[in-house]
Amino acid sequence: DQTQRWPPSLAKMMAGAARGFLRFAGARQASTTAASAAEIPRWKRLAGAFGIVGAGTATALTYAEYMPVMAEEEFVHPSHYPWEHRKSYFSTFDAASIRRGYEVYRQVCAACHSMDRIAFRNLQDVIYTEAEVKELAAEFEVWNKEPNDDGEMFKRPGKPFDYFPPPYENDAQSRKANGGALPPDLSVITKARHGNEDYIFALLTGYCDPPAGITLGENQHYNPYFPGGKIGMQAPIYDEIIEYSDGTPATQSQLAKDVSTFLCWAAEPEHDERKRMGMKAMIYLSILGALAFYTKRVKWSVLKNRQIAYVKDSKF
């Protein structure tokens, strides 16, 4: 992590804005207590207000311009793509793309990357039926959590409640197999990276030759979307690296799009249900709000329109 320092110009600008605000606040306080003849002219007050607004705007623009440089080392920000599940408040995940993305993960990404927070049962009623999930889980060998009668740990066929088995037993084994680099877990990778699924798609399709002046070490590759540009993972996907079960052409962009969608779903499996519940809540709250407004207008109209008058020498 790099220590973030304010540039001198930005620090001076913020200090000037603070002094201007204090002078303006002091002038306002003095004007309220002084006599009317000693009030500050209106044009001076307006000039001070515009000065504060201008200083604040300049500070914000300078801060926004400076932050991308301070955030991390040099890298390219990914473009924004029109994902199906991001188009509107009513859009949901593309189930077919999620299924194809899981095929990419299983056949390509799972060789190095784990997904410790996703269980086989999470795939049920999303991309597979209950019978398909049971059959899929049984293809994997997982460690049983409890020992057998002899006190020894043993492996058994997976069941729907089991989580995806990791490719390595521990981090040390993972580093040894990947030249010292530790492949991150992909369960919530889209939430852990700036750009979310846009970053994953750009990273998978952004490998290229390093520009002049950049020297790569052993087992390093160049990707402008990775912070620093030097990444230990080689290009994992290319055209026709796998065959989709539904016959979709497995181009590099299609593979990257599908696995990005799958990883985004894995990070937010409640995405579709959350939107459905949100729409239901908005409908119910709209009805309740209309009833509350009508009740308020009816019940309070008498109290708001009544007139209380004092009549001298009246009995009541």
C-alpha beads as a LAMMPS data file, in Angstrom:
LAMMPS data file: protein, C-alpha beads

316 atoms
315 bonds

1 atom types
1 bond types

-500.0 500.0 xlo xhi
-500.0 500.0 ylo yhi
-500.0 500.0 zlo zhi

Masses

1 110.0

Atoms # bond

1 1 1 0.000 0.000 0.000
2 1 1 1.247 3.435 -0.894
3 1 1 1.028 6.392 1.516
4 1 1 -1.250 9.043 0.069
5 1 1 0.178 12.597 0.217
6 1 1 -1.563 15.809 -0.725
7 1 1 0.220 17.858 -3.412
8 1 1 1.404 21.310 -2.219
9 1 1 -0.869 23.131 -4.666
10 1 1 -3.926 21.251 -3.432
11 1 1 -2.998 21.845 0.216
12 1 1 -2.564 25.590 -0.393
13 1 1 -5.901 25.746 -2.225
14 1 1 -7.739 23.992 0.600
15 1 1 -6.090 26.225 3.205
16 1 1 -7.108 29.318 1.229
17 1 1 -10.669 28.075 0.947
18 1 1 -10.770 27.461 4.716
19 1 1 -9.470 30.963 5.486
20 1 1 -11.994 32.481 3.086
21 1 1 -14.819 30.558 4.745
22 1 1 -13.730 31.679 8.213
23 1 1 -13.539 35.312 7.098
24 1 1 -16.949 35.050 5.488
25 1 1 -18.439 33.380 8.599
26 1 1 -16.877 36.041 10.845
27 1 1 -18.229 38.795 8.655
28 1 1 -21.693 37.293 8.783
29 1 1 -21.601 37.057 12.562
30 1 1 -20.351 40.591 12.879
31 1 1 -23.016 41.890 10.523
32 1 1 -25.796 40.379 12.640
33 1 1 -24.600 42.132 15.765
34 1 1 -23.542 45.447 14.295
35 1 1 -25.857 48.323 13.560
36 1 1 -27.745 48.432 10.296
37 1 1 -25.543 51.283 9.051
38 1 1 -22.418 49.140 9.440
39 1 1 -23.719 46.117 7.477
40 1 1 -21.513 44.670 4.761
41 1 1 -22.783 45.570 1.287
42 1 1 -24.682 42.850 -0.515
43 1 1 -22.263 42.712 -3.411
44 1 1 -19.423 41.900 -1.018
45 1 1 -21.397 39.065 0.541
46 1 1 -22.233 37.688 -2.889
47 1 1 -18.615 37.986 -3.965
48 1 1 -17.520 36.080 -0.858
49 1 1 -20.076 33.344 -1.469
50 1 1 -19.035 32.971 -5.110
51 1 1 -15.405 32.857 -3.994
52 1 1 -16.078 30.013 -1.585
53 1 1 -18.063 28.086 -4.205
54 1 1 -15.325 28.617 -6.768
55 1 1 -12.589 27.520 -4.381
56 1 1 -14.547 24.421 -3.410
57 1 1 -15.199 23.515 -7.036
58 1 1 -11.538 23.947 -7.930
59 1 1 -10.520 21.833 -4.936
60 1 1 -12.942 19.053 -5.898
61 1 1 -11.765 19.045 -9.519
62 1 1 -8.118 18.970 -8.497
63 1 1 -8.801 16.175 -6.011
64 1 1 -10.668 14.111 -8.620
65 1 1 -7.891 14.651 -11.155
66 1 1 -5.186 13.738 -8.689
67 1 1 -6.768 10.623 -7.119
68 1 1 -6.394 8.182 -10.061
69 1 1 -2.644 8.799 -9.961
70 1 1 -2.447 8.305 -6.209
71 1 1 -4.690 5.243 -6.053
72 1 1 -2.268 2.661 -7.376
73 1 1 0.531 2.236 -9.817
74 1 1 -0.034 2.986 -13.475
75 1 1 -2.827 0.967 -15.074
76 1 1 -5.619 1.389 -17.586
77 1 1 -9.169 1.803 -16.314
78 1 1 -11.543 -0.733 -17.909
79 1 1 -14.315 0.401 -20.216
80 1 1 -17.926 0.096 -19.138
81 1 1 -19.839 -2.617 -20.976
82 1 1 -23.643 -2.981 -21.305
83 1 1 -24.147 -6.021 -19.092
84 1 1 -27.582 -7.572 -19.255
85 1 1 -28.077 -7.497 -15.471
86 1 1 -27.048 -3.824 -15.206
87 1 1 -29.359 -2.319 -17.817
88 1 1 -32.230 -1.362 -15.521
89 1 1 -33.835 -1.970 -12.143
90 1 1 -35.902 -4.752 -13.733
91 1 1 -33.082 -6.638 -15.505
92 1 1 -31.780 -9.952 -14.183
93 1 1 -28.846 -12.238 -14.826
94 1 1 -28.631 -14.162 -18.077
95 1 1 -28.956 -17.765 -16.840
96 1 1 -27.527 -19.216 -20.067
97 1 1 -24.456 -17.002 -19.731
98 1 1 -24.031 -18.057 -16.098
99 1 1 -24.112 -21.706 -17.125
100 1 1 -21.543 -21.177 -19.860
101 1 1 -19.429 -19.146 -17.438
102 1 1 -19.425 -22.013 -14.963
103 1 1 -18.207 -24.313 -17.718
104 1 1 -15.325 -21.897 -18.365
105 1 1 -14.495 -21.735 -14.670
106 1 1 -14.641 -25.493 -14.217
107 1 1 -12.523 -26.333 -17.254
108 1 1 -10.064 -23.419 -17.157
109 1 1 -10.064 -21.269 -14.011
110 1 1 -10.549 -24.050 -11.444
111 1 1 -7.087 -25.411 -12.226
112 1 1 -5.570 -22.558 -10.162
113 1 1 -8.363 -20.533 -8.527
114 1 1 -10.674 -21.615 -5.737
115 1 1 -14.233 -20.537 -4.922
116 1 1 -14.515 -21.318 -1.226
117 1 1 -17.831 -19.536 -0.654
118 1 1 -19.892 -21.190 -3.379
119 1 1 -21.575 -24.552 -2.796
120 1 1 -22.988 -26.876 -5.410
121 1 1 -26.480 -26.229 -4.067
122 1 1 -26.151 -22.578 -5.102
123 1 1 -26.309 -23.725 -8.727
124 1 1 -29.701 -25.370 -8.217
125 1 1 -32.678 -23.621 -9.838
126 1 1 -30.280 -21.143 -11.418
127 1 1 -28.467 -23.127 -14.104
128 1 1 -29.094 -26.766 -13.088
129 1 1 -31.915 -28.881 -11.732
130 1 1 -31.699 -30.715 -8.422
131 1 1 -30.815 -34.013 -10.119
132 1 1 -28.119 -32.336 -12.224
133 1 1 -26.601 -30.694 -9.147
134 1 1 -26.405 -34.038 -7.339
135 1 1 -24.783 -35.644 -10.362
136 1 1 -22.358 -32.749 -10.733
137 1 1 -21.322 -32.782 -7.064
138 1 1 -20.729 -36.536 -7.149
139 1 1 -18.037 -36.048 -9.805
140 1 1 -15.769 -34.395 -7.204
141 1 1 -13.926 -35.941 -4.276
142 1 1 -14.122 -33.896 -1.069
143 1 1 -12.717 -34.398 2.401
144 1 1 -15.261 -35.497 4.951
145 1 1 -15.439 -33.177 7.945
146 1 1 -15.462 -36.031 10.458
147 1 1 -13.092 -39.031 10.633
148 1 1 -14.147 -42.603 10.032
149 1 1 -14.358 -45.327 12.682
150 1 1 -10.569 -45.679 12.630
151 1 1 -10.064 -41.987 13.339
152 1 1 -8.742 -41.231 9.867
153 1 1 -9.925 -38.475 7.567
154 1 1 -11.183 -39.709 4.224
155 1 1 -12.499 -38.452 0.931
156 1 1 -15.994 -39.130 -0.374
157 1 1 -18.082 -38.157 -3.411
158 1 1 -19.376 -34.617 -3.163
159 1 1 -22.926 -33.720 -2.207
160 1 1 -24.988 -30.600 -2.988
161 1 1 -24.205 -29.011 0.386
162 1 1 -20.444 -29.259 -0.189
163 1 1 -18.488 -26.213 -1.336
164 1 1 -16.391 -26.188 -4.469
165 1 1 -13.178 -28.110 -3.692
166 1 1 -9.993 -26.014 -3.970
167 1 1 -7.311 -26.940 -6.517
168 1 1 -4.586 -27.025 -3.832
169 1 1 -4.485 -28.213 -0.250
170 1 1 -2.948 -24.987 1.128
171 1 1 -1.419 -21.640 0.100
172 1 1 2.150 -22.958 0.171
173 1 1 1.293 -25.649 -2.357
174 1 1 -0.504 -23.073 -4.481
175 1 1 2.501 -20.726 -4.507
176 1 1 4.878 -23.533 -5.401
177 1 1 2.755 -24.588 -8.358
178 1 1 2.385 -21.007 -9.665
179 1 1 5.951 -19.729 -9.466
180 1 1 5.514 -17.949 -6.131
181 1 1 2.254 -16.185 -7.045
182 1 1 -0.892 -16.911 -5.028
183 1 1 -4.016 -17.117 -7.230
184 1 1 -6.838 -15.247 -5.456
185 1 1 -10.122 -16.845 -4.526
186 1 1 -12.802 -15.927 -7.072
187 1 1 -15.894 -16.111 -4.867
188 1 1 -16.261 -12.330 -4.526
189 1 1 -13.562 -11.168 -6.937
190 1 1 -15.896 -8.813 -8.806
191 1 1 -16.649 -6.925 -5.593
192 1 1 -12.997 -6.839 -4.589
193 1 1 -11.794 -5.133 -7.773
194 1 1 -12.395 -1.629 -9.087
195 1 1 -14.612 -1.932 -12.143
196 1 1 -16.309 -5.172 -11.028
197 1 1 -17.124 -7.411 -13.993
198 1 1 -15.774 -4.794 -16.403
199 1 1 -12.343 -5.318 -14.851
200 1 1 -12.543 -9.111 -15.201
201 1 1 -13.520 -8.888 -18.869
202 1 1 -10.825 -6.315 -19.629
203 1 1 -8.168 -8.311 -17.801
204 1 1 -8.971 -11.555 -19.621
205 1 1 -8.931 -9.900 -23.039
206 1 1 -6.210 -7.301 -22.432
207 1 1 -2.980 -9.298 -22.694
208 1 1 -0.490 -7.783 -25.122
209 1 1 3.219 -7.243 -25.702
210 1 1 4.890 -4.876 -23.215
211 1 1 5.682 -1.377 -24.505
212 1 1 9.219 -0.057 -24.776
213 1 1 10.900 0.530 -21.438
214 1 1 9.083 -2.210 -19.502
215 1 1 11.075 -5.325 -18.619
216 1 1 9.230 -8.452 -17.537
217 1 1 10.698 -10.919 -15.070
218 1 1 10.559 -14.670 -15.231
219 1 1 7.009 -16.057 -15.434
220 1 1 5.610 -12.550 -15.806
221 1 1 3.245 -11.294 -18.491
222 1 1 2.061 -7.834 -19.479
223 1 1 -1.513 -6.690 -19.041
224 1 1 -2.260 -2.934 -18.951
225 1 1 -5.402 -3.466 -16.872
226 1 1 -3.463 -5.086 -14.022
227 1 1 -1.960 -2.626 -11.492
228 1 1 1.665 -2.190 -12.492
229 1 1 1.108 -4.043 -15.761
230 1 1 3.074 -7.125 -14.677
231 1 1 0.984 -10.185 -13.881
232 1 1 2.031 -13.719 -13.049
233 1 1 -0.951 -15.343 -14.775
234 1 1 -0.558 -15.987 -18.455
235 1 1 -3.474 -15.425 -20.824
236 1 1 -5.932 -18.080 -19.593
237 1 1 -8.439 -18.092 -22.460
238 1 1 -8.294 -17.990 -26.222
239 1 1 -10.552 -18.991 -29.098
240 1 1 -11.967 -22.531 -28.926
241 1 1 -10.158 -23.421 -25.704
242 1 1 -13.311 -25.291 -24.655
243 1 1 -16.558 -26.395 -26.271
244 1 1 -19.813 -25.083 -24.861
245 1 1 -22.492 -27.663 -24.164
246 1 1 -25.113 -25.496 -25.908
247 1 1 -23.018 -25.081 -29.053
248 1 1 -22.242 -21.373 -28.612
249 1 1 -19.047 -20.392 -30.498
250 1 1 -16.276 -20.224 -27.898
251 1 1 -14.514 -17.040 -28.979
252 1 1 -12.235 -15.246 -26.554
253 1 1 -14.677 -12.384 -26.007
254 1 1 -17.564 -14.828 -25.489
255 1 1 -15.555 -16.832 -22.968
256 1 1 -14.542 -13.676 -21.090
257 1 1 -18.098 -12.343 -21.095
258 1 1 -19.596 -15.586 -19.785
259 1 1 -17.055 -16.185 -17.014
260 1 1 -17.343 -12.526 -15.947
261 1 1 -21.116 -12.933 -15.687
262 1 1 -20.688 -16.141 -13.681
263 1 1 -18.238 -14.520 -11.263
264 1 1 -20.538 -11.516 -10.845
265 1 1 -23.421 -13.867 -10.042
266 1 1 -21.208 -15.788 -7.599
267 1 1 -20.492 -12.536 -5.731
268 1 1 -24.200 -11.566 -5.718
269 1 1 -26.322 -14.733 -5.913
270 1 1 -29.173 -12.805 -4.294
271 1 1 -29.140 -10.151 -7.051
272 1 1 -32.348 -11.176 -8.820
273 1 1 -34.266 -11.903 -5.633
274 1 1 -33.165 -8.567 -4.160
275 1 1 -34.561 -6.712 -7.156
276 1 1 -37.848 -8.619 -6.969
277 1 1 -38.190 -7.866 -3.254
278 1 1 -37.296 -4.233 -3.892
279 1 1 -40.029 -3.852 -6.491
280 1 1 -42.571 -5.500 -4.182
281 1 1 -41.536 -3.203 -1.350
282 1 1 -41.859 -0.128 -3.587
283 1 1 -45.380 -1.173 -4.642
284 1 1 -46.473 -1.796 -1.043
285 1 1 -44.891 1.435 0.202
286 1 1 -46.536 3.398 -2.608
287 1 1 -49.960 2.068 -1.629
288 1 1 -49.337 2.718 2.070
289 1 1 -48.011 6.188 1.273
290 1 1 -51.120 7.050 -0.727
291 1 1 -53.374 5.821 2.096
292 1 1 -51.356 7.752 4.676
293 1 1 -51.556 10.928 2.583
294 1 1 -55.328 10.534 2.133
295 1 1 -55.838 9.867 5.849
296 1 1 -53.748 12.881 6.776
297 1 1 -55.723 15.155 4.454
298 1 1 -59.049 13.876 5.799
299 1 1 -58.244 13.731 9.515
300 1 1 -56.218 16.907 9.763
301 1 1 -58.312 19.076 7.441
302 1 1 -60.739 19.892 10.257
303 1 1 -57.977 20.829 12.678
304 1 1 -56.007 22.860 10.141
305 1 1 -59.045 24.869 8.975
306 1 1 -60.670 25.582 12.303
307 1 1 -60.613 29.098 13.710
308 1 1 -60.388 29.831 17.421
309 1 1 -61.812 33.163 18.501
310 1 1 -62.006 34.727 21.985
311 1 1 -65.379 36.235 22.861
312 1 1 -65.448 38.406 25.896
313 1 1 -68.009 37.572 28.593
314 1 1 -68.944 34.346 26.793
315 1 1 -70.247 31.388 28.805
316 1 1 -68.117 28.925 26.862

Bonds

1 1 1 2
2 1 2 3
3 1 3 4
4 1 4 5
5 1 5 6
6 1 6 7
7 1 7 8
8 1 8 9
9 1 9 10
10 1 10 11
11 1 11 12
12 1 12 13
13 1 13 14
14 1 14 15
15 1 15 16
16 1 16 17
17 1 17 18
18 1 18 19
19 1 19 20
20 1 20 21
21 1 21 22
22 1 22 23
23 1 23 24
24 1 24 25
25 1 25 26
26 1 26 27
27 1 27 28
28 1 28 29
29 1 29 30
30 1 30 31
31 1 31 32
32 1 32 33
33 1 33 34
34 1 34 35
35 1 35 36
36 1 36 37
37 1 37 38
38 1 38 39
39 1 39 40
40 1 40 41
41 1 41 42
42 1 42 43
43 1 43 44
44 1 44 45
45 1 45 46
46 1 46 47
47 1 47 48
48 1 48 49
49 1 49 50
50 1 50 51
51 1 51 52
52 1 52 53
53 1 53 54
54 1 54 55
55 1 55 56
56 1 56 57
57 1 57 58
58 1 58 59
59 1 59 60
60 1 60 61
61 1 61 62
62 1 62 63
63 1 63 64
64 1 64 65
65 1 65 66
66 1 66 67
67 1 67 68
68 1 68 69
69 1 69 70
70 1 70 71
71 1 71 72
72 1 72 73
73 1 73 74
74 1 74 75
75 1 75 76
76 1 76 77
77 1 77 78
78 1 78 79
79 1 79 80
80 1 80 81
81 1 81 82
82 1 82 83
83 1 83 84
84 1 84 85
85 1 85 86
86 1 86 87
87 1 87 88
88 1 88 89
89 1 89 90
90 1 90 91
91 1 91 92
92 1 92 93
93 1 93 94
94 1 94 95
95 1 95 96
96 1 96 97
97 1 97 98
98 1 98 99
99 1 99 100
100 1 100 101
101 1 101 102
102 1 102 103
103 1 103 104
104 1 104 105
105 1 105 106
106 1 106 107
107 1 107 108
108 1 108 109
109 1 109 110
110 1 110 111
111 1 111 112
112 1 112 113
113 1 113 114
114 1 114 115
115 1 115 116
116 1 116 117
117 1 117 118
118 1 118 119
119 1 119 120
120 1 120 121
121 1 121 122
122 1 122 123
123 1 123 124
124 1 124 125
125 1 125 126
126 1 126 127
127 1 127 128
128 1 128 129
129 1 129 130
130 1 130 131
131 1 131 132
132 1 132 133
133 1 133 134
134 1 134 135
135 1 135 136
136 1 136 137
137 1 137 138
138 1 138 139
139 1 139 140
140 1 140 141
141 1 141 142
142 1 142 143
143 1 143 144
144 1 144 145
145 1 145 146
146 1 146 147
147 1 147 148
148 1 148 149
149 1 149 150
150 1 150 151
151 1 151 152
152 1 152 153
153 1 153 154
154 1 154 155
155 1 155 156
156 1 156 157
157 1 157 158
158 1 158 159
159 1 159 160
160 1 160 161
161 1 161 162
162 1 162 163
163 1 163 164
164 1 164 165
165 1 165 166
166 1 166 167
167 1 167 168
168 1 168 169
169 1 169 170
170 1 170 171
171 1 171 172
172 1 172 173
173 1 173 174
174 1 174 175
175 1 175 176
176 1 176 177
177 1 177 178
178 1 178 179
179 1 179 180
180 1 180 181
181 1 181 182
182 1 182 183
183 1 183 184
184 1 184 185
185 1 185 186
186 1 186 187
187 1 187 188
188 1 188 189
189 1 189 190
190 1 190 191
191 1 191 192
192 1 192 193
193 1 193 194
194 1 194 195
195 1 195 196
196 1 196 197
197 1 197 198
198 1 198 199
199 1 199 200
200 1 200 201
201 1 201 202
202 1 202 203
203 1 203 204
204 1 204 205
205 1 205 206
206 1 206 207
207 1 207 208
208 1 208 209
209 1 209 210
210 1 210 211
211 1 211 212
212 1 212 213
213 1 213 214
214 1 214 215
215 1 215 216
216 1 216 217
217 1 217 218
218 1 218 219
219 1 219 220
220 1 220 221
221 1 221 222
222 1 222 223
223 1 223 224
224 1 224 225
225 1 225 226
226 1 226 227
227 1 227 228
228 1 228 229
229 1 229 230
230 1 230 231
231 1 231 232
232 1 232 233
233 1 233 234
234 1 234 235
235 1 235 236
236 1 236 237
237 1 237 238
238 1 238 239
239 1 239 240
240 1 240 241
241 1 241 242
242 1 242 243
243 1 243 244
244 1 244 245
245 1 245 246
246 1 246 247
247 1 247 248
248 1 248 249
249 1 249 250
250 1 250 251
251 1 251 252
252 1 252 253
253 1 253 254
254 1 254 255
255 1 255 256
256 1 256 257
257 1 257 258
258 1 258 259
259 1 259 260
260 1 260 261
261 1 261 262
262 1 262 263
263 1 263 264
264 1 264 265
265 1 265 266
266 1 266 267
267 1 267 268
268 1 268 269
269 1 269 270
270 1 270 271
271 1 271 272
272 1 272 273
273 1 273 274
274 1 274 275
275 1 275 276
276 1 276 277
277 1 277 278
278 1 278 279
279 1 279 280
280 1 280 281
281 1 281 282
282 1 282 283
283 1 283 284
284 1 284 285
285 1 285 286
286 1 286 287
287 1 287 288
288 1 288 289
289 1 289 290
290 1 290 291
291 1 291 292
292 1 292 293
293 1 293 294
294 1 294 295
295 1 295 296
296 1 296 297
297 1 297 298
298 1 298 299
299 1 299 300
300 1 300 301
301 1 301 302
302 1 302 303
303 1 303 304
304 1 304 305
305 1 305 306
306 1 306 307
307 1 307 308
308 1 308 309
309 1 309 310
310 1 310 311
311 1 311 312
312 1 312 313
313 1 313 314
314 1 314 315
315 1 315 316
